[in-house]
Amino acid sequence: MRILASTICLLFGMLLTAQELDIQLFAENFDRPVNIKNAGDDKLYVVEQDGYIRIVNADGTIESTAFLNIDSQVINSGNERGLLGLAFHPNYATNGYFYLNYINNSGNTVISRFNRSGTNPLLADPSSELILLTYSQPFSNHNGGDMAFGQDGYLYISSGDGGSGGDPQNNSQNLTNLLGKILRIDVDNTENGSNYAIPDDNPYHESPTNREEIWAYGLRNPWKFSFDQLNGDIWIADVGQNEYEEINKAALSESGLNYGWRCYEGNSTYNTSGCPAPTSLTYPVSEYSHTNNGLFKCSITGGYRYRGSTYTNFSGLYFFADYCSGEIGYLEENGTNWDMTLVDFPGNWVAFGEDVNGELYISDISSGNIYKLIDSSLSITDSNFSEISIYPNPADSLVNLDFSNITGNPEITVEILDIQGKIILSELRTIETVYKLDVSKFNAGLYILKCKSVSGEILLQKLIID
């Protein structure tokens, strides 16, 4: 898979020019929006910290009725507590299951499953809660709280070190509790009286002493993490203590990693009393200082690696932000290193979101606004050209290319390239509003679909053929 990812990045790299990161208002008037997810369709689901989930349509309008309201179950005091995490089951369209991570009125973490309404897909059933997992929080801060499904179908959950400062209980290095960890559970099965099962390849599966749910540990407050759509890598942004914010990356095959807190903060020692050998720890792929990297910084908000098709200059960049400085940054792969760029924007950024097409969004908790990340170096024509709709994807016979939103009706060359960048199909679309592309003779796998107009606009889209 790493070879595949590198090849595709090279293909995109041939078409890159200098990007100019900017943000564009997409939706507004939310109350403390702390999470943004999609359910496999063209909508975004915005989590409000007080216990509401609201639906944003593709045009930025907001459904008047909340998708879910569990305000009465969620503690409303403290900046780091409340309704924090949301994840939709990979088969949500069929089973209607989604999962929440919230701090209850007792101040403890609850991981629950809810069902979509059986009569209205724009509403959830608040009476359908099935509690999967709970664990105590000794302090009010450092709750982590993010959730996502990996490409392996398992649910991953981020948990902070329990709070206070400096991890006084040394929870992150303690494998007998769930604090300061990334957890991994199988929500499609049950065992041992629980409403979930432990994956067989979890690093502490069937351990008599360690918590079997643990997939990784040694984290302080992994407020946000995400999975790379292309290769399944996990990216974990861990909020620092006094001086350093860090970004970690791992393949899903790399379980049981110890990211080093409280022994290390980033790459620097913090409290090495009773710590394992430094060579046994996993260090961040990147870090930044609160005071030595420009504007004062204090808390990292992790985002996503861009895998959308609208802004090809962004392809492969990992985006993140800092709460205090208002900067939005990105990492760019440079051999074995990652180069960091920071761009100053006004906002208290607390969450990124990824829509079904891989486009990225960011929320400002202070204004309640949701913005879309854009490349402002593109012209109006380029942006219009990116409105081509491609479906279904994955496909097994026909792929439809909908050009109804493209003005001027230009002639467009449609190509399919293999992962080495070789053109294996090329056709000319002239006047068809919906152009049908026959892919029935291609082998199953990953391809690149390329659309190019006579004036040079280009759209690239990953295409999966079943």
C-alpha positions as CSV (number, residue, x, y, z in Angstrom):
1,M,0.0,0.0,0.0
2,R,2.9,2.4,0.7
3,I,4.2,1.9,-2.9
4,L,0.7,2.6,-4.2
5,A,0.4,5.7,-2.2
6,S,3.8,7.0,-3.3
7,T,3.0,6.4,-6.9
8,I,-0.3,8.3,-6.8
9,C,1.3,11.2,-4.9
10,L,3.9,11.3,-7.7
11,L,1.2,11.4,-10.3
12,F,-0.5,14.3,-8.6
13,G,2.8,16.0,-8.1
14,M,3.3,16.3,-11.8
15,L,0.3,18.6,-11.9
16,L,1.0,20.7,-8.9
17,T,1.6,24.5,-8.9
18,A,2.0,26.8,-5.9
19,Q,-1.1,26.8,-3.7
20,E,-2.5,29.6,-1.7
21,L,-4.4,28.4,1.4
22,D,-7.5,30.4,2.2
23,I,-10.9,29.8,3.9
24,Q,-14.4,30.5,2.7
25,L,-17.5,30.8,4.9
26,F,-19.7,27.8,4.4
27,A,-22.2,27.7,7.3
28,E,-22.7,29.9,10.4
29,N,-24.5,30.4,13.7
30,F,-23.5,27.2,15.5
31,D,-23.1,27.0,19.2
32,R,-19.6,25.8,20.0
33,P,-19.1,23.4,17.0
34,V,-16.5,20.9,18.1
35,N,-16.8,18.1,15.5
36,I,-17.7,17.7,11.8
37,K,-18.4,14.4,10.1
38,N,-20.1,13.0,7.0
39,A,-22.3,10.0,6.8
40,G,-21.4,8.9,3.3
41,D,-23.6,11.5,1.5
42,D,-23.4,15.1,0.6
43,K,-24.3,16.5,4.1
44,L,-22.1,17.4,7.0
45,Y,-23.1,16.7,10.6
46,V,-21.9,19.3,13.1
47,V,-21.5,18.4,16.8
48,E,-22.3,21.2,19.2
49,Q,-20.6,20.8,22.6
50,D,-23.8,21.2,24.6
51,G,-25.3,18.0,23.2
52,Y,-26.8,18.8,19.7
53,I,-26.0,17.5,16.3
54,R,-27.1,19.6,13.3
55,I,-27.2,18.8,9.6
56,V,-25.6,21.1,7.0
57,N,-26.7,20.6,3.4
58,A,-24.3,20.7,0.5
59,D,-25.2,24.4,-0.2
60,G,-24.4,25.4,3.4
61,T,-28.0,25.7,4.6
62,I,-28.8,24.2,8.0
63,E,-31.7,21.9,8.7
64,S,-34.0,23.7,11.2
65,T,-34.5,20.7,13.5
66,A,-31.5,19.2,15.2
67,F,-30.6,15.7,14.1
68,L,-30.1,14.8,17.7
69,N,-30.5,16.5,21.1
70,I,-29.0,14.9,24.2
71,D,-28.4,18.1,26.0
72,S,-29.9,16.7,29.2
73,Q,-27.4,13.8,29.3
74,V,-24.3,16.0,28.7
75,I,-22.4,18.0,31.3
76,N,-22.3,21.7,30.3
77,S,-19.5,23.0,32.5
78,G,-15.9,23.1,31.6
79,N,-14.3,24.0,28.2
80,E,-13.2,20.5,27.5
81,R,-16.3,18.5,28.4
82,G,-19.7,18.0,26.7
83,L,-20.6,16.1,23.5
84,L,-17.2,15.7,21.8
85,G,-17.1,12.9,19.2
86,L,-19.2,11.4,16.4
87,A,-18.6,8.5,14.0
88,F,-20.9,7.0,11.5
89,H,-20.9,3.2,11.0
90,P,-19.3,2.2,7.6
91,N,-22.7,0.7,6.8
92,Y,-24.7,3.6,8.1
93,A,-26.8,3.9,4.9
94,T,-28.1,0.4,5.7
95,N,-28.1,0.0,9.5
96,G,-28.5,3.6,10.6
97,Y,-25.9,3.3,13.4
98,F,-23.8,6.1,14.7
99,Y,-21.6,6.5,17.7
100,L,-21.0,9.3,20.2
101,N,-18.4,10.2,22.7
102,Y,-19.6,12.5,25.5
103,I,-19.0,13.5,29.1
104,N,-22.1,12.7,31.2
105,N,-23.5,14.6,34.1
106,S,-21.2,12.7,36.5
107,G,-18.2,14.0,34.6
108,N,-17.2,10.6,33.0
109,T,-16.8,9.4,29.5
110,V,-19.6,7.5,27.7
111,I,-19.3,5.8,24.4
112,S,-22.7,5.0,22.9
113,R,-24.4,3.8,19.8
114,F,-27.6,5.5,18.5
115,N,-29.9,4.7,15.6
116,R,-31.2,6.9,12.9
117,S,-35.0,7.4,12.9
118,G,-36.9,4.7,11.0
119,T,-39.2,7.3,9.4
120,N,-37.1,10.4,8.9
121,P,-33.5,10.1,7.8
122,L,-32.8,13.7,8.9
123,L,-33.6,12.7,12.5
124,A,-32.0,10.4,15.0
125,D,-33.9,8.3,17.6
126,P,-32.9,9.7,21.0
127,S,-34.4,6.7,22.8
128,S,-32.2,4.2,20.9
129,E,-29.0,4.7,23.0
130,L,-26.9,1.6,23.6
131,I,-24.0,2.3,26.0
132,L,-20.9,0.4,24.9
133,L,-18.2,1.7,27.2
134,T,-17.8,4.1,30.1
135,Y,-14.7,5.1,32.1
136,S,-14.0,7.6,34.9
137,Q,-12.4,11.0,34.4
138,P,-10.4,12.1,37.5
139,F,-10.3,15.7,36.4
140,S,-12.4,17.9,34.1
141,N,-9.9,18.5,31.3
142,H,-7.9,16.3,28.8
143,N,-10.8,14.1,27.7
144,G,-9.7,13.5,24.1
145,G,-13.1,12.6,22.7
146,D,-12.7,12.0,19.0
147,M,-13.9,8.9,17.2
148,A,-13.5,7.4,13.7
149,F,-13.7,4.1,11.9
150,G,-10.5,2.8,10.3
151,Q,-10.3,1.0,7.0
152,D,-10.3,-2.3,9.0
153,G,-13.9,-1.6,10.1
154,Y,-13.1,-1.1,13.8
155,L,-14.0,1.9,15.9
156,Y,-11.1,4.0,17.2
157,I,-11.5,6.3,20.2
158,S,-9.1,8.9,21.6
159,S,-8.8,9.3,25.3
160,G,-6.9,12.0,27.2
161,D,-4.6,11.4,30.2
162,G,-7.4,12.3,32.7
163,G,-6.4,15.9,33.2
164,S,-4.9,18.3,35.7
165,G,-1.4,19.1,34.5
166,G,1.7,16.9,33.8
167,D,-0.4,13.7,34.1
168,P,0.0,13.4,37.9
169,Q,-1.4,9.9,38.0
170,N,0.9,8.7,35.2
171,N,-2.2,7.4,33.4
172,S,-0.8,7.6,29.9
173,Q,2.0,5.0,30.6
174,N,-0.4,2.8,32.7
175,L,-1.8,0.0,30.6
176,T,-4.3,-1.0,33.2
177,N,-6.6,2.0,32.4
178,L,-8.0,3.6,29.3
179,L,-6.6,7.1,29.8
180,G,-4.0,8.7,27.5
181,K,-4.7,6.1,24.8
182,I,-6.2,5.3,21.4
183,L,-8.7,2.6,21.9
184,R,-9.9,0.1,19.2
185,I,-13.1,-2.0,19.5
186,D,-15.2,-4.2,17.3
187,V,-18.8,-2.8,17.4
188,D,-20.2,-5.5,15.1
189,N,-19.7,-8.2,17.7
190,T,-20.1,-8.8,21.4
191,E,-18.3,-10.8,24.0
192,N,-17.8,-11.2,27.7
193,G,-21.0,-9.5,28.5
194,S,-20.0,-6.3,26.7
195,N,-21.8,-4.6,23.8
196,Y,-18.6,-4.8,21.8
197,A,-15.7,-7.2,21.2
198,I,-11.9,-6.9,21.2
199,P,-10.2,-7.4,17.8
200,D,-8.0,-10.4,17.8
201,D,-5.0,-8.4,16.7
202,N,-5.3,-5.7,19.4
203,P,-1.8,-5.6,21.1
204,Y,-3.2,-6.6,24.6
205,H,-5.9,-9.0,23.5
206,E,-6.5,-11.6,26.2
207,S,-4.0,-9.9,28.5
208,P,-4.7,-10.8,32.2
209,T,-3.6,-7.3,33.4
210,N,-3.7,-4.7,30.6
211,R,-6.8,-3.2,29.1
212,E,-7.6,-5.1,25.9
213,E,-9.2,-2.1,24.2
214,I,-5.8,-0.3,24.0
215,W,-4.3,0.1,20.5
216,A,-1.8,2.9,21.3
217,Y,-0.7,4.8,24.4
218,G,1.5,7.5,25.8
219,L,-0.7,10.4,24.7
220,R,-1.6,13.5,26.6
221,N,-4.7,14.8,25.0
222,P,-5.4,13.5,21.4
223,W,-8.2,16.0,20.9
224,K,-8.5,15.1,17.2
225,F,-7.2,12.3,15.0
226,S,-8.1,11.1,11.5
227,F,-7.5,8.4,8.9
228,D,-5.9,8.9,5.5
229,Q,-8.5,8.0,2.9
230,L,-5.9,6.8,0.5
231,N,-3.7,4.4,2.6
232,G,-5.4,4.1,6.0
233,D,-2.7,5.8,8.0
234,I,-3.8,7.3,11.3
235,W,-2.8,10.9,12.1
236,I,-2.9,11.9,15.8
237,A,-2.5,15.5,16.9
238,D,-1.6,15.5,20.6
239,V,-2.0,18.7,22.6
240,G,1.1,19.6,24.5
241,Q,1.8,20.7,28.1
242,N,4.2,23.6,28.4
243,E,6.0,24.1,25.2
244,Y,5.4,21.6,22.3
245,E,2.5,20.5,20.2
246,E,3.0,17.3,18.3
247,I,1.7,15.4,15.2
248,N,2.0,11.6,15.1
249,K,1.5,9.2,12.2
250,A,1.3,5.4,12.0
251,A,0.1,2.7,9.7
252,L,-2.8,0.6,11.1
253,S,-0.5,-2.4,11.2
254,E,1.7,-0.5,13.8
255,S,-0.2,-1.3,17.0
256,G,1.0,-1.0,20.6
257,L,3.0,2.1,19.9
258,N,4.0,4.2,23.0
259,Y,4.1,7.9,22.0
260,G,6.0,8.8,25.1
261,W,3.9,11.2,27.3
262,R,4.6,12.0,30.2
263,C,8.2,11.0,29.7
264,Y,8.5,13.3,26.6
265,E,6.6,16.3,25.4
266,G,7.2,16.1,21.6
267,N,10.9,15.3,21.2
268,S,11.9,16.9,24.5
269,T,12.1,15.2,27.9
270,Y,9.4,16.1,30.4
271,N,9.3,13.7,33.3
272,T,11.4,10.6,32.8
273,S,10.9,9.1,36.2
274,G,10.2,5.4,35.8
275,C,10.1,5.6,32.0
276,P,11.0,2.9,29.5
277,A,14.1,3.2,27.3
278,P,13.9,6.1,24.9
279,T,14.5,3.7,22.0
280,S,11.2,2.0,22.7
281,L,9.1,5.2,22.2
282,T,7.6,6.5,19.0
283,Y,8.3,10.2,18.4
284,P,6.3,12.7,16.4
285,V,6.7,13.2,12.6
286,S,6.5,16.9,13.4
287,E,6.2,19.4,16.3
288,Y,6.1,23.1,16.9
289,S,6.9,25.3,19.9
290,H,4.5,27.6,21.7
291,T,7.0,30.5,21.7
292,N,9.7,29.8,19.2
293,N,7.7,29.5,16.0
294,G,6.3,32.9,15.4
295,L,2.9,33.7,17.0
296,F,2.2,32.4,20.5
297,K,0.6,28.9,20.3
298,C,-1.0,26.7,22.8
299,S,-3.2,23.8,21.5
300,I,-3.1,21.8,18.3
301,T,-6.2,20.8,16.5
302,G,-5.6,17.9,14.2
303,G,-7.1,17.7,10.7
304,Y,-6.8,15.5,7.7
305,R,-4.6,14.6,4.8
306,Y,-6.2,16.2,1.8
307,R,-7.5,13.6,-0.7
308,G,-10.1,15.7,-2.4
309,S,-10.2,16.5,-6.1
310,T,-11.1,20.1,-6.2
311,Y,-7.7,21.6,-5.2
312,T,-5.1,19.3,-6.7
313,N,-2.4,21.6,-5.3
314,F,-3.4,20.4,-1.8
315,S,-3.1,16.7,-2.6
316,G,-1.2,14.8,0.1
317,L,-0.9,17.8,2.5
318,Y,-1.8,17.2,6.1
319,F,-3.8,20.1,7.6
320,F,-3.9,21.2,11.2
321,A,-4.4,24.4,13.3
322,D,-3.6,26.0,16.6
323,Y,-6.3,27.3,18.9
324,C,-4.4,30.3,20.3
325,S,-2.5,31.6,17.3
326,G,-5.4,31.1,14.8
327,E,-2.9,29.7,12.4
328,I,-3.9,26.9,10.0
329,G,-0.9,24.8,9.0
330,Y,0.0,22.0,6.8
331,L,2.7,19.4,6.5
332,E,4.2,18.5,3.1
333,E,6.1,15.2,2.6
334,N,9.7,15.8,1.7
335,G,11.5,12.5,1.4
336,T,11.6,11.1,4.9
337,N,10.8,14.5,6.5
338,W,7.7,16.7,6.7
339,D,8.0,20.4,5.9
340,M,5.7,22.6,7.9
341,T,3.9,25.8,6.7
342,L,1.8,28.0,8.9
343,V,-0.8,30.6,7.6
344,D,-2.3,33.2,9.9
345,F,-6.1,33.3,10.1
346,P,-8.4,34.8,12.8
347,G,-10.2,32.1,14.7
348,N,-10.2,29.7,17.6
349,W,-10.0,26.5,15.5
350,V,-11.2,23.3,17.3
351,A,-12.2,20.9,14.5
352,F,-11.7,19.9,10.9
353,G,-14.2,18.1,8.8
354,E,-13.9,16.0,5.7
355,D,-16.9,15.7,3.3
356,V,-17.7,12.6,1.2
357,N,-15.6,14.0,-1.6
358,G,-12.5,14.6,0.6
359,E,-12.9,18.4,0.7
360,L,-12.0,19.9,4.1
361,Y,-13.7,22.3,6.5
362,I,-12.8,23.9,9.8
363,S,-14.8,25.2,12.7
364,D,-14.3,28.3,14.9
365,I,-15.7,27.7,18.3
366,S,-15.9,31.4,19.1
367,S,-17.8,32.6,16.1
368,G,-19.7,29.4,15.5
369,N,-18.8,29.5,11.9
370,I,-17.8,26.6,9.6
371,Y,-15.3,27.5,6.8
372,K,-14.2,25.5,3.8
373,L,-10.4,25.3,3.0
374,I,-9.8,26.5,-0.5
375,D,-6.9,27.2,-2.8
376,S,-7.4,30.9,-3.7
377,S,-4.8,30.7,-6.5
378,L,-7.4,29.0,-8.6
379,S,-9.5,31.1,-11.0
380,I,-13.2,31.3,-11.1
381,T,-13.2,29.1,-14.1
382,D,-11.2,26.4,-12.3
383,S,-13.6,26.5,-9.3
384,N,-16.5,26.1,-11.7
385,F,-14.8,23.2,-13.4
386,S,-14.4,21.4,-10.1
387,E,-18.2,21.1,-9.8
388,I,-18.3,18.0,-12.0
389,S,-20.1,15.3,-10.1
390,I,-18.8,11.7,-10.5
391,Y,-20.9,8.7,-9.4
392,P,-21.0,5.9,-8.5
393,N,-17.6,5.6,-6.9
394,P,-16.8,2.7,-6.4
395,A,-18.2,1.4,-9.7
396,D,-18.3,-1.9,-11.5
397,S,-19.8,-1.1,-14.9
398,L,-20.8,2.5,-15.7
399,V,-19.4,5.8,-14.2
400,N,-21.6,8.9,-14.7
401,L,-20.0,12.3,-15.1
402,D,-22.5,15.1,-14.5
403,F,-21.5,18.3,-16.2
404,S,-24.8,20.2,-15.4
405,N,-23.0,22.7,-13.2
406,I,-20.4,23.6,-15.7
407,T,-21.0,26.8,-17.6
408,G,-20.2,27.3,-21.3
409,N,-20.5,23.6,-22.2
410,P,-16.8,23.2,-23.1
411,E,-15.4,20.1,-24.8
412,I,-13.7,17.9,-22.2
413,T,-11.3,15.1,-22.6
414,V,-12.0,12.3,-20.1
415,E,-9.2,9.9,-19.3
416,I,-8.6,7.0,-16.9
417,L,-5.0,6.5,-15.8
418,D,-3.5,3.6,-13.9
419,I,-1.5,4.1,-10.7
420,Q,1.7,4.5,-12.7
421,G,0.1,7.5,-14.6
422,K,-0.3,5.6,-17.9
423,I,-3.4,6.6,-19.9
424,I,-5.5,3.5,-20.4
425,L,-8.7,5.2,-21.7
426,S,-9.3,8.5,-23.4
427,E,-12.7,9.8,-24.7
428,L,-14.0,13.2,-25.8
429,R,-17.1,14.6,-24.2
430,T,-18.8,17.2,-26.3
431,I,-22.4,18.1,-25.5
432,E,-23.6,15.4,-23.1
433,T,-24.9,16.7,-19.7
434,V,-24.3,13.3,-18.1
435,Y,-21.5,11.5,-19.8
436,K,-21.4,7.7,-19.3
437,L,-18.1,6.0,-19.0
438,D,-17.9,2.2,-19.5
439,V,-15.4,0.7,-17.0
440,S,-16.8,-2.9,-17.1
441,K,-13.7,-4.2,-18.8
442,F,-11.2,-2.9,-16.3
443,N,-9.7,-5.0,-13.5
444,A,-10.8,-4.2,-10.0
445,G,-8.5,-1.7,-8.3
446,L,-7.6,2.0,-7.9
447,Y,-7.4,4.3,-10.8
448,I,-7.2,8.1,-11.5
449,L,-10.1,9.8,-13.4
450,K,-8.9,12.9,-15.2
451,C,-11.0,15.6,-16.9
452,K,-9.4,18.3,-18.9
453,S,-11.0,21.2,-20.8
454,V,-9.6,22.8,-24.0
455,S,-8.6,25.8,-21.9
456,G,-6.5,23.8,-19.5
457,E,-8.7,23.3,-16.4
458,I,-8.0,19.9,-14.8
459,L,-9.9,17.8,-12.4
460,L,-8.4,14.6,-10.8
461,Q,-10.5,12.1,-8.9
462,K,-9.6,8.8,-7.4
463,L,-11.8,6.0,-9.0
464,I,-12.3,2.6,-7.4
465,I,-13.4,-0.2,-9.7
466,D,-15.0,-3.2,-8.0
